[in-house]
Amino acid sequence: MPEYLTPGSQAPDFSAKDQDGQTQSLSALKGSKVVLYFYPKDDTPGCTKQACNIRDNYSALTEKGIKLFGVSVDDEKSHQKFIHKFSLPFPLLADTEHDIVNAYKVWVEKNMYGKKYMGTARVTYLIDEKGIISHVIEKVDVENHTEQILKLIS
């Protein structure tokens, strides 16, 4: 089992470009609740279900003052296509150098059909206003992910 970061620990700061080439950093979001959801790949079945569930319930998150970012190792162009195809209202961070997935310990060995490879684990981190990890969702329900997040946010 991978050892993800744990609640109560400081969330690693990061700086990455979103789909529009804008630099986003955790330190710039201090004072806000932040949700970082890590997902394997743009426009794949599970990742699309997850993104569309968040899209359909996005206002429930923003009403609570939550800043949400999807993170994958796909590049900005891939993120732009994914956002455009599914009308996603939230930013996706391009972690092509694997800095964020490594810092958050979600770059893990996976196994498909007996073949081992490295990839991004589907894990979501909830970070409080002080930059401390408040919750980790390791078993993401792609069709009800927003509900999982909202249950944990006070």
N, CA, C and O atoms as a GROMACS GRO file, in nm:
protein
  616
    1MET      N    1   0.085  -0.120   0.000
    1MET     CA    2   0.000   0.000   0.000
    1MET      C    3   0.089   0.125   0.000
    1MET      O    4   0.184   0.134   0.077
    2PRO      N    5   0.057   0.220  -0.085
    2PRO     CA    6   0.133   0.345  -0.086
    2PRO      C    7   0.112   0.420   0.046
    2PRO      O    8   0.007   0.409   0.109
    3GLU      N    9   0.212   0.496   0.084
    3GLU     CA   10   0.203   0.578   0.205
    3GLU      C   11   0.180   0.722   0.162
    3GLU      O   12   0.275   0.792   0.127
    4TYR      N   13   0.055   0.765   0.165
    4TYR     CA   14   0.022   0.902   0.127
    4TYR      C   15   0.054   0.996   0.243
    4TYR      O   16   0.081   0.951   0.354
    5LEU      N   17   0.050   1.125   0.217
    5LEU     CA   18   0.066   1.223   0.324
    5LEU      C   19  -0.053   1.207   0.419
    5LEU      O   20  -0.160   1.160   0.379
    6THR      N   21  -0.034   1.246   0.544
    6THR     CA   22  -0.137   1.221   0.643
    6THR      C   23  -0.199   1.351   0.695
    6THR      O   24  -0.136   1.456   0.695
    7PRO      N   25  -0.326   1.341   0.740
    7PRO     CA   26  -0.390   1.458   0.799
    7PRO      C   27  -0.308   1.510   0.917
    7PRO      O   28  -0.252   1.433   0.995
    8GLY      N   29  -0.302   1.642   0.927
    8GLY     CA   30  -0.225   1.705   1.033
    8GLY      C   31  -0.087   1.748   0.986
    8GLY      O   32  -0.020   1.825   1.055
    9SER      N   33  -0.044   1.698   0.870
    9SER     CA   34   0.088   1.738   0.820
    9SER      C   35   0.077   1.859   0.728
    9SER      O   36  -0.028   1.886   0.670
   10GLN      N   37   0.187   1.931   0.718
   10GLN     CA   38   0.193   2.049   0.631
   10GLN      C   39   0.180   2.005   0.486
   10GLN      O   40   0.250   1.912   0.443
   11ALA      N   41   0.094   2.069   0.411
   11ALA     CA   42   0.081   2.038   0.268
   11ALA      C   43   0.202   2.098   0.196
   11ALA      O   44   0.234   2.215   0.215
   12PRO      N   45   0.269   2.018   0.113
   12PRO     CA   46   0.385   2.072   0.040
   12PRO      C   47   0.343   2.186  -0.054
   12PRO      O   48   0.243   2.175  -0.125
   13ASP      N   49   0.420   2.294  -0.051
   13ASP     CA   50   0.390   2.403  -0.143
   13ASP      C   51   0.424   2.357  -0.285
   13ASP      O   52   0.507   2.268  -0.304
   14PHE      N   53   0.361   2.417  -0.381
   14PHE     CA   54   0.390   2.384  -0.520
   14PHE      C   55   0.366   2.508  -0.604
   14PHE      O   56   0.300   2.602  -0.562
   15SER      N   57   0.420   2.505  -0.722
   15SER     CA   58   0.397   2.609  -0.821
   15SER      C   59   0.388   2.536  -0.954
   15SER      O   60   0.480   2.465  -0.993
   16ALA      N   61   0.275   2.552  -1.023
   16ALA     CA   62   0.256   2.483  -1.150
   16ALA      C   63   0.165   2.566  -1.240
   16ALA      O   64   0.088   2.649  -1.194
   17LYS      N   65   0.176   2.541  -1.368
   17LYS     CA   66   0.091   2.612  -1.465
   17LYS      C   67  -0.041   2.538  -1.482
   17LYS      O   68  -0.047   2.415  -1.482
   18ASP      N   69  -0.148   2.617  -1.495
   18ASP     CA   70  -0.277   2.557  -1.525
   18ASP      C   71  -0.295   2.549  -1.676
   18ASP      O   72  -0.202   2.577  -1.752
   19GLN      N   73  -0.413   2.512  -1.719
   19GLN     CA   74  -0.438   2.491  -1.862
   19GLN      C   75  -0.418   2.618  -1.945
   19GLN      O   76  -0.398   2.609  -2.066
   20ASP      N   77  -0.424   2.734  -1.882
   20ASP     CA   78  -0.408   2.860  -1.955
   20ASP      C   79  -0.268   2.919  -1.940
   20ASP      O   80  -0.242   3.032  -1.983
   21GLY      N   81  -0.178   2.842  -1.880
   21GLY     CA   82  -0.041   2.890  -1.862
   21GLY      C   83  -0.024   2.982  -1.743
   21GLY      O   84   0.082   3.042  -1.725
   22GLN      N   85  -0.129   2.995  -1.660
   22GLN     CA   86  -0.121   3.078  -1.540
   22GLN      C   87  -0.056   2.998  -1.428
   22GLN      O   88  -0.092   2.882  -1.406
   23THR      N   89   0.039   3.058  -1.358
   23THR     CA   90   0.105   2.987  -1.248
   23THR      C   91   0.015   2.989  -1.125
   23THR      O   92  -0.034   3.094  -1.083
   24GLN      N   93  -0.006   2.872  -1.068
   24GLN     CA   94  -0.084   2.856  -0.946
   24GLN      C   95   0.010   2.802  -0.839
   24GLN      O   96   0.093   2.716  -0.868
   25SER      N   97  -0.003   2.852  -0.717
   25SER     CA   98   0.080   2.798  -0.609
   25SER      C   99  -0.003   2.786  -0.483
   25SER      O  100  -0.098   2.863  -0.461
   26LEU      N  101   0.033   2.690  -0.400
   26LEU     CA  102  -0.040   2.670  -0.275
   26LEU      C  103  -0.020   2.788  -0.182
   26LEU      O  104  -0.114   2.831  -0.114
   27SER      N  105   0.102   2.843  -0.178
   27SER     CA  106   0.128   2.954  -0.086
   27SER      C  107   0.039   3.075  -0.118
   27SER      O  108   0.004   3.151  -0.027
   28ALA      N  109   0.003   3.094  -0.244
   28ALA     CA  110  -0.084   3.205  -0.283
   28ALA      C  111  -0.229   3.182  -0.238
   28ALA      O  112  -0.310   3.275  -0.243
   29LEU      N  113  -0.261   3.061  -0.196
   29LEU     CA  114  -0.398   3.027  -0.157
   29LEU      C  115  -0.417   3.021  -0.006
   29LEU      O  116  -0.524   2.984   0.042
   30LYS      N  117  -0.312   3.060   0.071
   30LYS     CA  118  -0.324   3.060   0.218
   30LYS      C  119  -0.447   3.142   0.256
   30LYS      O  120  -0.473   3.248   0.197
   31GLY      N  121  -0.521   3.094   0.354
   31GLY     CA  122  -0.643   3.162   0.394
   31GLY      C  123  -0.766   3.104   0.326
   31GLY      O  124  -0.879   3.141   0.360
   32SER      N  125  -0.745   3.013   0.231
   32SER     CA  126  -0.856   2.946   0.164
   32SER      C  127  -0.848   2.796   0.188
   32SER      O  128  -0.739   2.741   0.206
   33LYS      N  129  -0.965   2.731   0.187
   33LYS     CA  130  -0.968   2.586   0.187
   33LYS      C  131  -0.935   2.541   0.044
   33LYS      O  132  -0.990   2.595  -0.052
   34VAL      N  133  -0.847   2.444   0.031
   34VAL     CA  134  -0.802   2.398  -0.100
   34VAL      C  135  -0.827   2.249  -0.112
   34VAL      O  136  -0.800   2.172  -0.020
   35VAL      N  137  -0.878   2.209  -0.228
   35VAL     CA  138  -0.892   2.067  -0.260
   35VAL      C  139  -0.802   2.040  -0.379
   35VAL      O  140  -0.817   2.101  -0.485
   36LEU      N  141  -0.708   1.946  -0.362
   36LEU     CA  142  -0.623   1.900  -0.472
   36LEU      C  143  -0.666   1.759  -0.503
   36LEU      O  144  -0.650   1.668  -0.422
   37TYR      N  145  -0.722   1.742  -0.622
   37TYR     CA  146  -0.758   1.604  -0.658
   37TYR      C  147  -0.665   1.557  -0.768
   37TYR      O  148  -0.656   1.616  -0.876
   38PHE      N  149  -0.597   1.447  -0.738
   38PHE     CA  150  -0.501   1.388  -0.831
   38PHE      C  151  -0.573   1.279  -0.909
   38PHE      O  152  -0.646   1.198  -0.853
   39TYR      N  153  -0.550   1.278  -1.039
   39TYR     CA  154  -0.616   1.179  -1.125
   39TYR      C  155  -0.518   1.132  -1.231
   39TYR      O  156  -0.426   1.206  -1.267
   40PRO      N  157  -0.536   1.009  -1.282
   40PRO     CA  158  -0.437   0.952  -1.373
   40PRO      C  159  -0.422   1.019  -1.509
   40PRO      O  160  -0.310   1.046  -1.551
   41LYS      N  161  -0.533   1.046  -1.581
   41LYS     CA  162  -0.517   1.090  -1.720
   41LYS      C  163  -0.641   1.162  -1.770
   41LYS      O  164  -0.754   1.122  -1.742
   42ASP      N  165  -0.619   1.271  -1.844
   42ASP     CA  166  -0.730   1.345  -1.906
   42ASP      C  167  -0.810   1.254  -2.000
   42ASP      O  168  -0.755   1.168  -2.069
   43ASP      N  169  -0.941   1.277  -2.000
   43ASP     CA  170  -1.032   1.216  -2.098
   43ASP      C  171  -1.025   1.062  -2.102
   43ASP      O  172  -1.031   1.002  -2.209
   44THR      N  173  -1.013   1.002  -1.985
   44THR     CA  174  -1.025   0.856  -1.974
   44THR      C  175  -1.152   0.830  -1.892
   44THR      O  176  -1.197   0.920  -1.821
   45PRO      N  177  -1.211   0.710  -1.900
   45PRO     CA  178  -1.344   0.690  -1.841
   45PRO      C  179  -1.360   0.731  -1.695
   45PRO      O  180  -1.449   0.810  -1.663
   46GLY      N  181  -1.276   0.679  -1.605
   46GLY     CA  182  -1.291   0.712  -1.463
   46GLY      C  183  -1.263   0.859  -1.435
   46GLY      O  184  -1.333   0.922  -1.356
   47CYS      N  185  -1.162   0.912  -1.501
   47CYS     CA  186  -1.124   1.052  -1.478
   47CYS      C  187  -1.231   1.147  -1.530
   47CYS      O  188  -1.255   1.253  -1.473
   48THR      N  189  -1.296   1.108  -1.640
   48THR     CA  190  -1.404   1.190  -1.696
   48THR      C  191  -1.525   1.188  -1.602
   48THR      O  192  -1.586   1.292  -1.578
   49LYS      N  193  -1.561   1.070  -1.550
   49LYS     CA  194  -1.674   1.062  -1.456
   49LYS      C  195  -1.647   1.150  -1.334
   49LYS      O  196  -1.734   1.223  -1.289
   50GLN      N  197  -1.524   1.141  -1.283
   50GLN     CA  198  -1.487   1.219  -1.165
   50GLN      C  199  -1.495   1.369  -1.194
   50GLN      O  200  -1.555   1.445  -1.117
   51ALA      N  201  -1.436   1.412  -1.304
   51ALA     CA  202  -1.436   1.555  -1.340
   51ALA      C  203  -1.578   1.606  -1.363
   51ALA      O  204  -1.612   1.717  -1.322
   52CYS      N  205  -1.662   1.526  -1.428
   52CYS     CA  206  -1.799   1.569  -1.456
   52CYS      C  207  -1.883   1.573  -1.327
   52CYS      O  208  -1.971   1.658  -1.314
   53ASN      N  209  -1.856   1.483  -1.233
   53ASN     CA  210  -1.925   1.489  -1.104
   53ASN      C  211  -1.890   1.619  -1.032
   53ASN      O  212  -1.976   1.684  -0.974
   54ILE      N  213  -1.762   1.655  -1.035
   54ILE     CA  214  -1.721   1.781  -0.972
   54ILE      C  215  -1.783   1.900  -1.047
   54ILE      O  216  -1.832   1.994  -0.985
   55ARG      N  217  -1.780   1.895  -1.180
   55ARG     CA  218  -1.839   2.002  -1.261
   55ARG      C  219  -1.986   2.023  -1.223
   55ARG      O  220  -2.031   2.136  -1.204
   56ASP      N  221  -2.061   1.914  -1.213
   56ASP     CA  222  -2.205   1.922  -1.188
   56ASP      C  223  -2.238   1.972  -1.049
   56ASP      O  224  -2.350   2.016  -1.023
   57ASN      N  225  -2.142   1.966  -0.958
   57ASN     CA  226  -2.165   2.007  -0.818
   57ASN      C  227  -2.068   2.118  -0.775
   57ASN      O  228  -2.052   2.145  -0.656
   58TYR      N  229  -2.004   2.180  -0.873
   58TYR     CA  230  -1.898   2.277  -0.845
   58TYR      C  231  -1.946   2.393  -0.758
   58TYR      O  232  -1.872   2.439  -0.671
   59SER      N  233  -2.067   2.441  -0.782
   59SER     CA  234  -2.116   2.556  -0.705
   59SER      C  235  -2.128   2.522  -0.556
   59SER      O  236  -2.111   2.610  -0.471
   60ALA      N  237  -2.158   2.396  -0.524
   60ALA     CA  238  -2.166   2.356  -0.382
   60ALA      C  239  -2.029   2.369  -0.314
   60ALA      O  240  -2.021   2.397  -0.195
   61LEU      N  241  -1.923   2.348  -0.391
   61LEU     CA  242  -1.787   2.363  -0.337
   61LEU      C  243  -1.750   2.511  -0.326
   61LEU      O  244  -1.699   2.554  -0.222
   62THR      N  245  -1.775   2.588  -0.432
   62THR     CA  246  -1.736   2.729  -0.430
   62THR      C  247  -1.816   2.808  -0.325
   62THR      O  248  -1.765   2.904  -0.268
   63GLU      N  249  -1.941   2.766  -0.300
   63GLU     CA  250  -2.022   2.833  -0.197
   63GLU      C  251  -1.959   2.819  -0.059
   63GLU      O  252  -1.982   2.902   0.028
   64LYS      N  253  -1.878   2.714  -0.040
   64LYS     CA  254  -1.809   2.694   0.088
   64LYS      C  255  -1.670   2.757   0.085
   64LYS      O  256  -1.591   2.738   0.178
   65GLY      N  257  -1.640   2.832  -0.021
   65GLY     CA  258  -1.512   2.902  -0.031
   65GLY      C  259  -1.395   2.812  -0.069
   65GLY      O  260  -1.279   2.847  -0.048
   66ILE      N  261  -1.426   2.696  -0.125
   66ILE     CA  262  -1.322   2.600  -0.161
   66ILE      C  263  -1.260   2.635  -0.295
   66ILE      O  264  -1.330   2.665  -0.392
   67LYS      N  265  -1.127   2.630  -0.299
   67LYS     CA  266  -1.052   2.644  -0.425
   67LYS      C  267  -1.013   2.502  -0.464
   67LYS      O  268  -0.941   2.435  -0.390
   68LEU      N  269  -1.059   2.457  -0.580
   68LEU     CA  270  -1.034   2.319  -0.623
   68LEU      C  271  -0.946   2.316  -0.747
   68LEU      O  272  -0.964   2.396  -0.839
   69PHE      N  273  -0.852   2.224  -0.747
   69PHE     CA  274  -0.763   2.203  -0.862
   69PHE      C  275  -0.752   2.055  -0.891
   69PHE      O  276  -0.733   1.974  -0.800
   70GLY      N  277  -0.764   2.020  -1.018
   70GLY     CA  278  -0.732   1.885  -1.060
   70GLY      C  279  -0.584   1.884  -1.097
   70GLY      O  280  -0.533   1.981  -1.152
   71VAL      N  281  -0.516   1.774  -1.066
   71VAL     CA  282  -0.373   1.764  -1.095
   71VAL      C  283  -0.345   1.631  -1.165
   71VAL      O  284  -0.382   1.525  -1.116
   72SER      N  285  -0.279   1.639  -1.281
   72SER     CA  286  -0.230   1.519  -1.347
   72SER      C  287  -0.099   1.553  -1.416
   72SER      O  288  -0.059   1.670  -1.422
   73VAL      N  289  -0.033   1.452  -1.469
   73VAL     CA  290   0.095   1.475  -1.536
   73VAL      C  291   0.075   1.510  -1.684
   73VAL      O  292   0.173   1.522  -1.759
   74ASP      N  293  -0.050   1.526  -1.726
   74ASP     CA  294  -0.078   1.571  -1.863
   74ASP      C  295  -0.033   1.716  -1.881
   74ASP      O  296  -0.020   1.789  -1.783
   75ASP      N  297  -0.010   1.757  -2.005
   75ASP     CA  298   0.036   1.894  -2.030
   75ASP      C  299  -0.083   1.991  -2.047
   75ASP      O  300  -0.199   1.951  -2.046
   76GLU      N  301  -0.049   2.118  -2.061
   76GLU     CA  302  -0.151   2.224  -2.070
   76GLU      C  303  -0.246   2.201  -2.187
   76GLU      O  304  -0.367   2.220  -2.173
   77LYS      N  305  -0.193   2.161  -2.301
   77LYS     CA  306  -0.276   2.141  -2.421
   77LYS      C  307  -0.379   2.030  -2.397
   77LYS      O  308  -0.495   2.042  -2.436
   78SER      N  309  -0.335   1.921  -2.334
   78SER     CA  310  -0.424   1.810  -2.301
   78SER      C  311  -0.534   1.858  -2.206
   78SER      O  312  -0.651   1.824  -2.223
   79HIS      N  313  -0.495   1.937  -2.105
   79HIS     CA  314  -0.591   1.991  -2.010
   79HIS      C  315  -0.693   2.082  -2.080
   79HIS      O  316  -0.812   2.076  -2.052
   80GLN      N  317  -0.645   2.166  -2.173
   80GLN     CA  318  -0.736   2.255  -2.246
   80GLN      C  319  -0.842   2.175  -2.320
   80GLN      O  320  -0.960   2.209  -2.316
   81LYS      N  321  -0.801   2.068  -2.388
   81LYS     CA  322  -0.896   1.984  -2.463
   81LYS      C  323  -0.997   1.920  -2.369
   81LYS      O  324  -1.116   1.917  -2.398
   82PHE      N  325  -0.949   1.868  -2.256
   82PHE     CA  326  -1.034   1.802  -2.158
   82PHE      C  327  -1.138   1.900  -2.103
   82PHE      O  328  -1.256   1.868  -2.094
   83ILE      N  329  -1.092   2.018  -2.066
   83ILE     CA  330  -1.180   2.122  -2.013
   83ILE      C  331  -1.284   2.163  -2.117
   83ILE      O  332  -1.403   2.174  -2.086
   84HIS      N  333  -1.239   2.185  -2.238
   84HIS     CA  334  -1.329   2.228  -2.346
   84HIS      C  335  -1.433   2.119  -2.378
   84HIS      O  336  -1.552   2.149  -2.391
   85LYS      N  337  -1.388   1.996  -2.389
   85LYS     CA  338  -1.478   1.885  -2.426
   85LYS      C  339  -1.589   1.866  -2.324
   85LYS      O  340  -1.702   1.835  -2.361
   86PHE      N  341  -1.559   1.884  -2.195
   86PHE     CA  342  -1.656   1.856  -2.089
   86PHE      C  343  -1.701   1.980  -2.012
   86PHE      O  344  -1.766   1.968  -1.908
   87SER      N  345  -1.667   2.100  -2.061
   87SER     CA  346  -1.708   2.227  -1.997
   87SER      C  347  -1.673   2.229  -1.848
   87SER      O  348  -1.757   2.261  -1.764
   88LEU      N  349  -1.549   2.196  -1.816
   88LEU     CA  350  -1.507   2.194  -1.676
   88LEU      C  351  -1.480   2.337  -1.628
   88LEU      O  352  -1.406   2.410  -1.693
   89PRO      N  353  -1.541   2.377  -1.515
   89PRO     CA  354  -1.528   2.516  -1.468
   89PRO      C  355  -1.411   2.540  -1.373
   89PRO      O  356  -1.399   2.649  -1.317
   90PHE      N  357  -1.324   2.441  -1.353
   90PHE     CA  358  -1.216   2.454  -1.256
   90PHE      C  359  -1.082   2.430  -1.325
   90PHE      O  360  -1.075   2.364  -1.429
   91PRO      N  361  -0.973   2.484  -1.266
   91PRO     CA  362  -0.841   2.470  -1.328
   91PRO      C  363  -0.782   2.331  -1.310
   91PRO      O  364  -0.804   2.263  -1.210
   92LEU      N  365  -0.705   2.291  -1.411
   92LEU     CA  366  -0.629   2.167  -1.406
   92LEU      C  367  -0.481   2.204  -1.412
   92LEU      O  368  -0.439   2.281  -1.499
   93LEU      N  369  -0.403   2.150  -1.321
   93LEU     CA  370  -0.260   2.181  -1.314
   93LEU      C  371  -0.181   2.078  -1.394
   93LEU      O  372  -0.203   1.957  -1.383
   94ALA      N  373  -0.088   2.128  -1.474
   94ALA     CA  374  -0.002   2.043  -1.557
   94ALA      C  375   0.126   2.013  -1.480
   94ALA      O  376   0.213   2.098  -1.466
   95ASP      N  377   0.135   1.892  -1.430
   95ASP     CA  378   0.252   1.851  -1.350
   95ASP      C  379   0.342   1.760  -1.434
   95ASP      O  380   0.372   1.647  -1.397
   96THR      N  381   0.386   1.814  -1.547
   96THR     CA  382   0.462   1.733  -1.643
   96THR      C  383   0.598   1.690  -1.588
   96THR      O  384   0.653   1.590  -1.633
   97GLU      N  385   0.653   1.764  -1.493
   97GLU     CA  386   0.783   1.728  -1.434
   97GLU      C  387   0.766   1.636  -1.312
   97GLU      O  388   0.865   1.594  -1.252
   98HIS      N  389   0.642   1.607  -1.276
   98HIS     CA  390   0.609   1.516  -1.164
   98HIS      C  391   0.647   1.574  -1.027
   98HIS      O  392   0.660   1.499  -0.930
   99ASP      N  393   0.664   1.706  -1.018
   99ASP     CA  394   0.701   1.767  -0.890
   99ASP      C  395   0.590   1.752  -0.785
   99ASP      O  396   0.616   1.717  -0.670
  100ILE      N  397   0.466   1.780  -0.826
  100ILE     CA  398   0.355   1.777  -0.730
  100ILE      C  399   0.318   1.633  -0.695
  100ILE      O  400   0.300   1.601  -0.577
  101VAL      N  401   0.308   1.546  -0.795
  101VAL     CA  402   0.271   1.406  -0.766
  101VAL      C  403   0.375   1.340  -0.675
  101VAL      O  404   0.340   1.257  -0.591
  102ASN      N  405   0.501   1.376  -0.691
  102ASN     CA  406   0.605   1.322  -0.602
  102ASN      C  407   0.594   1.382  -0.462
  102ASN      O  408   0.602   1.310  -0.363
  103ALA      N  409   0.576   1.514  -0.453
  103ALA     CA  410   0.566   1.581  -0.323
  103ALA      C  411   0.448   1.527  -0.242
  103ALA      O  412   0.456   1.514  -0.119
  104TYR      N  413   0.337   1.496  -0.310
  104TYR     CA  414   0.217   1.447  -0.243
  104TYR      C  415   0.211   1.294  -0.238
  104TYR      O  416   0.111   1.236  -0.195
  105LYS      N  417   0.319   1.230  -0.282
  105LYS     CA  418   0.335   1.084  -0.274
  105LYS      C  419   0.225   1.006  -0.348
  105LYS      O  420   0.182   0.900  -0.302
  106VAL      N  421   0.180   1.060  -0.461
  106VAL     CA  422   0.076   0.991  -0.538
  106VAL      C  423   0.132   0.934  -0.670
  106VAL      O  424   0.056   0.877  -0.748
  107TRP      N  425   0.262   0.948  -0.693
  107TRP     CA  426   0.328   0.886  -0.810
  107TRP      C  427   0.369   0.747  -0.762
  107TRP      O  428   0.468   0.733  -0.691
  108VAL      N  429   0.293   0.647  -0.802
  108VAL     CA  430   0.308   0.514  -0.742
  108VAL      C  431   0.320   0.405  -0.848
  108VAL      O  432   0.289   0.426  -0.965
  109GLU      N  433   0.366   0.290  -0.804
  109GLU     CA  434   0.371   0.175  -0.893
  109GLU      C  435   0.230   0.120  -0.906
  109GLU      O  436   0.161   0.098  -0.806
  110LYS      N  437   0.189   0.097  -1.030
  110LYS     CA  438   0.057   0.041  -1.057
  110LYS      C  439   0.076  -0.092  -1.128
  110LYS      O  440   0.185  -0.125  -1.175
  111ASN      N  441  -0.031  -0.167  -1.134
  111ASN     CA  442  -0.024  -0.299  -1.195
  111ASN      C  443  -0.151  -0.321  -1.278
  111ASN      O  444  -0.261  -0.322  -1.224
  112MET      N  445  -0.134  -0.338  -1.408
  112MET     CA  446  -0.249  -0.364  -1.493
  112MET      C  447  -0.218  -0.485  -1.580
  112MET      O  448  -0.119  -0.488  -1.652
  113TYR      N  449  -0.304  -0.584  -1.571
  113TYR     CA  450  -0.287  -0.708  -1.648
  113TYR      C  451  -0.148  -0.768  -1.624
  113TYR      O  452  -0.086  -0.821  -1.716
  114GLY      N  453  -0.101  -0.759  -1.500
  114GLY     CA  454   0.027  -0.817  -1.464
  114GLY      C  455   0.147  -0.732  -1.501
  114GLY      O  456   0.261  -0.769  -1.472
  115LYS      N  457   0.123  -0.620  -1.566
  115LYS     CA  458   0.233  -0.532  -1.607
  115LYS      C  459   0.246  -0.418  -1.507
  115LYS      O  460   0.149  -0.348  -1.479
  116LYS      N  461   0.366  -0.399  -1.453
  116LYS     CA  462   0.389  -0.292  -1.356
  116LYS      C  463   0.437  -0.166  -1.427
  116LYS      O  464   0.518  -0.172  -1.520
  117TYR      N  465   0.388  -0.052  -1.382
  117TYR     CA  466   0.428   0.077  -1.438
  117TYR      C  467   0.404   0.185  -1.335
  117TYR      O  468   0.332   0.163  -1.237
  118MET      N  469   0.463   0.302  -1.355
  118MET     CA  470   0.443   0.414  -1.263
  118MET      C  471   0.328   0.502  -1.315
  118MET      O  472   0.316   0.525  -1.436
  119GLY      N  473   0.246   0.550  -1.223
  119GLY     CA  474   0.135   0.635  -1.262
  119GLY      C  475   0.082   0.712  -1.142
  119GLY      O  476   0.129   0.695  -1.030
  120THR      N  477  -0.016   0.797  -1.168
  120THR     CA  478  -0.075   0.880  -1.063
  120THR      C  479  -0.188   0.805  -0.995
  120THR      O  480  -0.279   0.755  -1.061
  121ALA      N  481  -0.182   0.798  -0.863
  121ALA     CA  482  -0.290   0.738  -0.784
  121ALA      C  483  -0.405   0.839  -0.778
  121ALA      O  484  -0.384   0.960  -0.773
  122ARG      N  485  -0.527   0.787  -0.778
  122ARG     CA  486  -0.646   0.873  -0.766
  122ARG      C  487  -0.668   0.900  -0.617
  122ARG      O  488  -0.730   0.821  -0.546
  123VAL      N  489  -0.615   1.013  -0.573
  123VAL     CA  490  -0.620   1.051  -0.432
  123VAL      C  491  -0.657   1.199  -0.425
  123VAL      O  492  -0.615   1.278  -0.510
  124THR      N  493  -0.735   1.236  -0.324
  124THR     CA  494  -0.772   1.377  -0.305
  124THR      C  495  -0.728   1.424  -0.168
  124THR      O  496  -0.750   1.357  -0.067
  125TYR      N  497  -0.664   1.542  -0.166
  125TYR     CA  498  -0.620   1.604  -0.041
  125TYR      C  499  -0.706   1.727  -0.014
  125TYR      O  500  -0.726   1.810  -0.102
  126LEU      N  501  -0.755   1.738   0.110
  126LEU     CA  502  -0.825   1.858   0.156
  126LEU      C  503  -0.728   1.932   0.247
  126LEU      O  504  -0.675   1.876   0.342
  127ILE      N  505  -0.707   2.059   0.215
  127ILE     CA  506  -0.607   2.140   0.285
  127ILE      C  507  -0.678   2.260   0.349
  127ILE      O  508  -0.757   2.328   0.284
  128ASP      N  509  -0.649   2.283   0.476
  128ASP     CA  510  -0.718   2.393   0.546
  128ASP      C  511  -0.654   2.529   0.514
  128ASP      O  512  -0.558   2.538   0.438
  129GLU      N  513  -0.711   2.633   0.575
  129GLU     CA  514  -0.668   2.770   0.548
  129GLU      C  515  -0.522   2.798   0.587
  129GLU      O  516  -0.461   2.891   0.536
  130LYS      N  517  -0.469   2.716   0.677
  130LYS     CA  518  -0.331   2.735   0.722
  130LYS      C  519  -0.231   2.650   0.643
  130LYS      O  520  -0.111   2.652   0.671
  131GLY      N  521  -0.282   2.575   0.543
  131GLY     CA  522  -0.192   2.492   0.463
  131GLY      C  523  -0.165   2.355   0.524
  131GLY      O  524  -0.068   2.288   0.487
  132ILE      N  525  -0.252   2.313   0.616
  132ILE     CA  526  -0.238   2.181   0.679
  132ILE      C  527  -0.337   2.085   0.613
  132ILE      O  528  -0.451   2.121   0.586
  133ILE      N  529  -0.292   1.964   0.587
  133ILE     CA  530  -0.381   1.862   0.529
  133ILE      C  531  -0.483   1.823   0.634
  133ILE      O  532  -0.447   1.775   0.742
  134SER      N  533  -0.612   1.842   0.604
  134SER     CA  534  -0.716   1.807   0.700
  134SER      C  535  -0.772   1.667   0.673
  134SER      O  536  -0.809   1.596   0.767
  135HIS      N  537  -0.780   1.628   0.547
  135HIS     CA  538  -0.833   1.495   0.511
  135HIS      C  539  -0.764   1.444   0.385
  135HIS      O  540  -0.716   1.520   0.301
  136VAL      N  541  -0.761   1.310   0.375
  136VAL     CA  542  -0.710   1.244   0.256
  136VAL      C  543  -0.817   1.144   0.212
  136VAL      O  544  -0.858   1.058   0.290
  137ILE      N  545  -0.861   1.155   0.088
  137ILE     CA  546  -0.957   1.058   0.035
  137ILE      C  547  -0.879   0.962  -0.054
  137ILE      O  548  -0.838   0.997  -0.164
  138GLU      N  549  -0.858   0.840  -0.003
  138GLU     CA  550  -0.782   0.740  -0.078
  138GLU      C  551  -0.873   0.654  -0.165
  138GLU      O  552  -0.831   0.608  -0.272
  139LYS      N  553  -0.996   0.634  -0.121
  139LYS     CA  554  -1.090   0.553  -0.198
  139LYS      C  555  -1.191   0.648  -0.263
  139LYS      O  556  -1.299   0.671  -0.210
  140VAL      N  557  -1.152   0.701  -0.376
  140VAL     CA  558  -1.235   0.800  -0.446
  140VAL      C  559  -1.348   0.728  -0.520
  140VAL      O  560  -1.326   0.633  -0.594
  141ASP      N  561  -1.470   0.777  -0.497
  141ASP     CA  562  -1.587   0.730  -0.571
  141ASP      C  563  -1.606   0.829  -0.686
  141ASP      O  564  -1.657   0.939  -0.665
  142VAL      N  565  -1.565   0.790  -0.806
  142VAL     CA  566  -1.562   0.886  -0.918
  142VAL      C  567  -1.700   0.943  -0.950
  142VAL      O  568  -1.710   1.055  -1.001
  143GLU      N  569  -1.805   0.868  -0.922
  143GLU     CA  570  -1.940   0.917  -0.956
  143GLU      C  571  -2.002   1.002  -0.845
  143GLU      O  572  -2.104   1.068  -0.868
  144ASN      N  573  -1.943   1.002  -0.727
  144ASN     CA  574  -1.997   1.079  -0.614
  144ASN      C  575  -1.886   1.152  -0.538
  144ASN      O  576  -1.892   1.166  -0.416
  145HIS      N  577  -1.785   1.197  -0.611
  145HIS     CA  578  -1.667   1.253  -0.545
  145HIS      C  579  -1.697   1.384  -0.471
  145HIS      O  580  -1.646   1.405  -0.361
  146THR      N  581  -1.778   1.469  -0.529
  146THR     CA  582  -1.811   1.596  -0.462
  146THR      C  583  -1.875   1.570  -0.328
  146THR      O  584  -1.846   1.638  -0.230
  147GLU      N  585  -1.965   1.472  -0.323
  147GLU     CA  586  -2.031   1.436  -0.198
  147GLU      C  587  -1.929   1.391  -0.094
  147GLU      O  588  -1.940   1.427   0.024
  148GLN      N  589  -1.830   1.313  -0.137
  148GLN     CA  590  -1.723   1.270  -0.045
  148GLN      C  591  -1.650   1.392   0.013
  148GLN      O  592  -1.622   1.398   0.132
  149ILE      N  593  -1.620   1.489  -0.073
  149ILE     CA  594  -1.550   1.610  -0.029
  149ILE      C  595  -1.636   1.691   0.068
  149ILE      O  596  -1.589   1.731   0.175
  150LEU      N  597  -1.761   1.714   0.031
  150LEU     CA  598  -1.849   1.799   0.112
  150LEU      C  599  -1.875   1.741   0.249
  150LEU      O  600  -1.891   1.816   0.345
  151LYS      N  601  -1.879   1.608   0.261
  151LYS     CA  602  -1.899   1.543   0.392
  151LYS      C  603  -1.785   1.575   0.487
  151LYS      O  604  -1.805   1.578   0.609
  152LEU      N  605  -1.665   1.598   0.433
  152LEU     CA  606  -1.548   1.620   0.516
  152LEU      C  607  -1.520   1.767   0.546
  152LEU      O  608  -1.446   1.799   0.639
  153ILE      N  609  -1.579   1.856   0.467
  153ILE     CA  610  -1.555   2.000   0.484
  153ILE      C  611  -1.660   2.053   0.582
  153ILE      O  612  -1.780   2.033   0.563
  154SER      N  613  -1.612   2.120   0.684
  154SER     CA  614  -1.708   2.174   0.782
  154SER      C  615  -1.751   2.313   0.743
  154SER      O  616  -1.832   2.374   0.814
   0.00000   0.00000   0.00000
